[in-house]
Structures are given as C-alpha cells and as structure tokens.
Amino acid sequence: MSDTPPTPDQVEGAPHPRDTIALFGQDKAETAFLDAFAQDRLHHGWMLAGPRGIGKATLAWRIARFLLATPQRDSDGLFGSPPPPATLDIDPEHPIARRITSGAEPGLIKITRSVNPDSGRLRNDIVADDIRKLNRFFGLSATDGGHRVVIIDSADEMNQTAANALLKMLEEPPDRTTLLLVSHQPSALLPTIRSRCRLLRLFPLVPEDMARALNQAGFVLPEDSAALTTLASGSVGNALRLVGLNGPELYQYLIAILASLPRLDRSRAIALAEKVAQRKAEAQFAVLRDLIDIAMSRLAVTGARGMAPVPEAVPGEAEVLSRLSANPSQARIWAQTAGDISARLQHGVAVNLDPAALVLDTVIKLQKTAAP
C-alpha cells in the first residue's frame, strides 16, 4: 500500500476511485446512464447519490472514461449506426484510460477540497475559487472535438458561494460537457442544483457484492465477517474504515458495556475511553461515535419491532438489545437518548473536549437510561 496520504475523494486504506476498474452491485444506475446515452438523451448534469462508500465515485470515473473514450454515434455512415454500447467498461490499456490513470487527460477535471495557500492545510469546504477554475477548463476546446467531463467529489462539501457559482454553470452548460456530482446527502444541496441534474441513485451493497468489492480493494473478508458486514451497512468505504480503525473490536466493547447495564462495568468503560484518548486517535474516536449511533439505532429498532435486527453484529448482541429495549415505549426512550448523546458528542468535539471524558459521559447517560 502506498505511503501517500489519501486525497479528499479517497477512503483511507482503499484505492482511489480512479483506479477502481470494476463496480459491483450498481447495475441499475449503470444501465440508466447507458440507456440515456443510447437514446441521445445525455443530460449535462448528473447527480450520483447514495450513502458513502457504495461506489458513487467509482461510477463517476467509469462514466468519465466511457464518455471520453467512446466516439459519438453517427447514423449517417454507410452501414448505419453501430449498436449502442452495452457496458461502461473501457480497456485499461486504451490511451484515454491510461491518460486518466496518470492524471494527464485534458478532457477531464476533478473538483475536490483544495489546500488553503495561506495556511497550507486542506480546506473544510469546496470554495468558489475551486469552481471558478472550471471557466478556464470550459474555455479550452474539447480534445479532437470530443467530450469534456467534470467530477465534483463531493458536491455536499461546496460552501454557499461555490454552490451558487456551480449553479450558474448548470443553468448555461457548455457544449459537449458533462458534470458528474457525487453526493452523499443530496437533500442538503440547493434545490435549484438538484433540479438541474438527472439523478442516478446508488444503493448499499448486498454481502456478496461487498465481498467482491473488498476483494478488488485488496481485502479478503474473514470467515466470521458478520460484525464487519453488518456494521458497514453495505458500504465498502465503511468496511475499510472499520477494519483500519478496529471498528469491530470497539463495537464489541460497546455491546459488553451495554450488557453490564444497569450496573455498568466501569473497568471496561474506562478501557474503551482510554482507547480513543491516545495520541493521534482522532479517527478512532470518530469511528466510535459512529458505532454509538449504530448501537442506539439498533436498540430503538429492537423495541419498535419486538425483535433485534439480524444478523447480529457481534455474538450475544440480540440478547442484550432485547433485554434493554423490550417494547415500543423503551424504543422511544432509547431514540430520545440517541439524539441527546449525538448532540452532546457533536458539541464536545466542536469545543475540543477530552475524548475520554466524552466517552465516560456517554456511558453514564446509557446507564441512566437503562436504570429501572
């Protein structure tokens, strides 16, 4: 694995979407795009929407390779128009595919969060200057009269000024240009941006496709992979993040603490707090916060449905969840607690409180909720 740090559009521990050739489990989205291409109804703006880590960026790069490497269909030839392409696959040895891999394709530009020249640090948002540099790109002639493609990953990270700048481009799109917007939460984008894009919705992967995608990324699922696949919720990106940051182990700690309630296993709670309080453990603390959200959600679902979600994320989880959340009334209490805990954690992170103290505060809140 490369020692180069991941870019803003790359999951740590995974290949860049540009280098991920195959896409699994998203045939419906691929077919929708191919149908539009075959019918000469190629929209200038496409929004690739769905949860993180399910292949949206991979699809964007597949579409980019396809558009730049596939000649425009012509029905005026001697033998008529050739049959429409049946796949987005492009030979990795194709000259355009090779230029895209090396970052040297003039017909393609990607927009991600950029480095602030004043601080030398990566910005938290995509800013207007990032979007405005597209004006120069649009001003160039498309290579050999061909297509131009823009990938924005992710569109959710645009600030208000950047979003307004992009909106103007969507309102007056350049000829033979396709904009691909990767979005994890399209409802947060400007309605006017959404209305000017055609939606391609992608969905979480089933376990079989998860295994194939993880294998492509260089990770083979262990035989006992229930915890990982369940906690990842059909997201390859989530799975790789959990593996790299001991997510299944942290969730086991969390369920063990819940199992001890209402008495509370203080030694285990302290051990969990210490795990995320170590130096440079910020990413692990972020994973733990996500896992707390997952555990709280599964508690609420258990009480509302009268049974624990299947499969179990860790052995014995169903018994713990069913005991703590046995009916709809308790489900509502856990749902309220989930909102309180999430807000407290978000506030604590925002004001830079000690992670260990935040974890212990969360555990105490869980204990109070579980108390008879």
N, C-alpha and C positions, 0 to 999 in steps of 0.2 A: 504494500500500500504506500502511496506517495506521502511524503512528509509535507507537501504543500498544503497550507490551511484551506478548508473549503471556502468557496465563494458564496455570496448571499443566496444564490439559486441552487445550492448543493447541500444535500443532507450529509452531515459528518459521518464518515465511515462508508459512504456509498459512492459509486462512480458518478461523475457529472451526467445529468440527463442527456447532454450532447453525445456522450459516449455509450449510452444505453441503447443498444440497437433494437431489441425486441420489446414489445409492450404486451403484457398479459392481462386478460380479463376485461378489456375495454373495447371489444369488437363492435359494440353498438355505436360508440362515438366515432370510431374509425369509419364504419360503414356510412354513417350520416354525412361525414365530410366527403367521402368518395362519391356518394350519390349527388351531392351538390356540385362537385367538380364535373362529373359526367354529364349533368344536365345544364352545364354552363351557368350555374346559379351560385357562383362563388362569391360569398359576401366579403366585403372589405375588412370587416372586423369580426373576430371570433372570440368568445369568452369560454375558456376551458375551466369548468367549475367543479368543485367537489372537495372532500376532506384532504388534508395534507398527506403527501406520501403515497398516493394511489396511482401515480403515473401521468399527471397533467402536464408537467414539464417535458417528460419523455415524449408524450404525444405531440407537444408543440414542436419539438425538434424533429420528429418524424415528419410532420406536416411541412416544416421548412425545407427539409431535404427533398421531399416529394415535389413541392411546387417549383423549386429551383432546378431540379434535375429532369422534370417531366415537360416535354415540349407541348405547346398549346395544340389542342386538337384542331384539325383542319379537314372540313368535309368536302373541299373543292379539289382534292387530289384525284388522280386517275382512277384509283380503286376505292374512292370514298374514304370516310373517316375510319381510323383503326378502332378496334373495340376499346371501351373505356378501361382504365386500369382497375384491377380487382384488389389491389393491395397498396398500402403506402410504402412498402419495402423498397429500398434503394440499395443497390450493391455497395458495400462499404468501400470498394475499390473505384467506384465512379469518381471522376475528377471533382465534381461538386461535393460529394460526400467527404472526400479527402480534404478539400479546402475548408469545409465546415469543421471537421475534426481538428484541423490545425489553426482555426481561427482566422483564416485568410480568405474567406468567401465575401466578395464585395457586395453581393446582393442580400446579405443578412446582417442585421444588427440586433443585439440584445440590450435591454434596459434593465438594470438591477440597481440596488442601492450603491451609491458611489462613495469614494473616500472624500472627506472634507479636507480641502487643501490647507486650511488654517490649522486644524487640529491633527491632521494625519490619521484620523480614525474614521472607521466606516460610519456613515450616517445612519440614523434610525429610520429615515424615510427616503423614498424616491422623490427628488425635488424637481422644481420646474426646469432648472438647467439640464437635468438628465433627459427630460422630454424634449426640450428645445433643440438639443443636438440632432434630433431627427430631421429638422429642417434642412440641415446640410446633406444628410443622407438622402432625403427626398429630392434634393436639388441635383443629385447625380443621375446620370442616365442609367437605366437598368441595364445590366450586362447583356450584350448581344440582343437587346430588345426584349429581354426576359423579365422575370418576376422579381419583386423585392419583398422581403419578409422582415417583420419586426416582431420580436418576442419580448414581452414585458412580464417579468417574473420577480415578485408578484405584483399585480395591479393593486392589491389591497394595501401595499406599502406606499402608494403615492400620497403625498400631502395634498391639501386642498388646491394649492396653486398648480401643482403638477397635474392634478386631475382635470382642472379647467383647461390647461394647455393641451392635454390629450384630447379633450372633448372637441376642441376646435379642429383638430386633425381628423377626428372621426366624422365631423359634420361636413368637411370638404376633403375627402380622402384622395390622395394622389393616385394616378392611374397605375394599374398593374402592381398594386401594393396590397399586401395582406398583413393586418395587425393581429397578433395572437396574444390575448391577455390571459395569463394564468391567475386564477382567483380561488382562494380557499374559502372566502366569505363574500360572495357577490352582493348579498343584501346590504353590505356596508358601503358599496360603491355608489356613485351618483346615479340616480335613476336614468338620467339622460345618457350616461355612458352605457348602461345596461341595454337601453332601448336601441342603441345604435350598433349593437353587436348581436350576432347569432350565437345562441347558447349551445355548447356541447357539454352535457353533464356526464361526469365520470362517477363511478361508484366504488365503494370498498371492495376489496378482492375476497373471493372465497378462499378457503385454506389451500386448495390445490394450486390456484394461481399465485397465492402468496409464496408457496414453496418454490415454484418455478422462478418467480421474480427474485427471490432471495438468493437462489442458486446462481442466477445470472450476475448478481451483485457480489458473488464470491462467498456467500454464507450458506451453509447447509444446515437446515433445521435439525436439531437433535430429535431422537425418537420421542422423548417426552417434551413435546413442544406446546402443550395446551396453554400454559401460562403465557408464553410469548405471543401466540397467535390470537388468544382472547384479548389480552391487554392491548395489542397493536390495533385492534378493531379494523382489520382488513387493510392496513396501511403498511407498505414496505418501509417507508421512511420512519414510521413509528417503531417498527420492529428493529431496525438497525440502530436507532437511537437507544432503545431499551437495552439491547444487547451490549452496546458500548458503555452504558452507564449503570449496569447492574440492576435494571428495572425489575426483572422477576424476583430477584433477591429482596429488593426494597418492598415489593408488594407482599412477599411472604412475611416480612417483619410487620407490615401494617395489619395483615389479617391476624397474625398472632397477638398483636395488641388488642384488636377488636375481640378476639376470642377470650381475652382475660377480663373484659368488661362485665360488670361494672366495677370490679375490684381494682383493675389496672395492674399490669406487670410493669412496674416502674423501671426495673433494670433494663427491660427490653426497650422501653420508650426512650430512656437515656441513650442506649446504644444506637438507636435509629437517629436521634438528634445529633449525636457525635459524628455519624457517617456523613451528614450533609454540612457539618460545620467545619470540616477540614479545609485546609488551604486549597484554593482552586477547585472547590467542589460546587461552584455555582450551577453548573449544568446538571449535576446530580440532584441538587435541591430543586431545580426546575422540573426534573422528571418526577421527583417525589410529590410535588404539588399536583402534577397531572394525575398521578396514581391515587392521591387522596380524592380528587374529583371522581375518578372512576369507581373507587370503593363506595363513595357516598351515593353515586348514581345507582350502583348495583344494590345497595341497601334499600333505596327508595323503590326500585323496580320489584324487589323481592316482596315487600309488603303490599304493594299495589296489585301484583299478580297472584299473590299467595304461594309463590314458589320462587326459588333462586334461579337466576339466569344460568343457562347451560351453554357451553361446557364450563366447568369450574376453572377459574384462573390459577388456583393452587389447590392442592388436596385439602379437603376439610372446609373449604370456603362456604359451600352451600349450607352446611350446618350452622356456621357462625352467622351468616346473613339471615337465615330463617329464624334463629333464636332472637336476634336483636330487632328484627323487623318482621313481625308475625302477622300484621294486619294493615289495612289501609290507613288507619289512624296513626300507627307508628311510622308508616311510609311518609306521611305528610310531615311528621316531626323531623325525620331524617332529611327530607328535602329542604325544610327550612334551615336546619343546621348546616347543610351543604352550602347554601347561599351565604350564611354568616361566616363560615370558615373561609370560603373563597374570597370574600370581601376583606377579611382580616389579613389573609396571606398577601393579597394584592397590595393592601396598604402597607404592610410590614416591609415588603420588598421595595416599594416605592420610596420609603423613608429610610431604607438601608438598616433595618433592624437585624439583630443577630439571628441567623437561620436556626440555630439550636433552640433559642428561646421561642421562636415562632412554631417550631415543631412541638415543643412541650406544651405551648399554649393550645395548639390544635388538639393534642391528645387529651388535655384536661377538658376541653369542650366536648370531645367524644364521650368521655367518662360521664359528664353531667347529663348528656342526652340519653345515655344508656341506663342511668340510675332509675330505679323504680319510683 
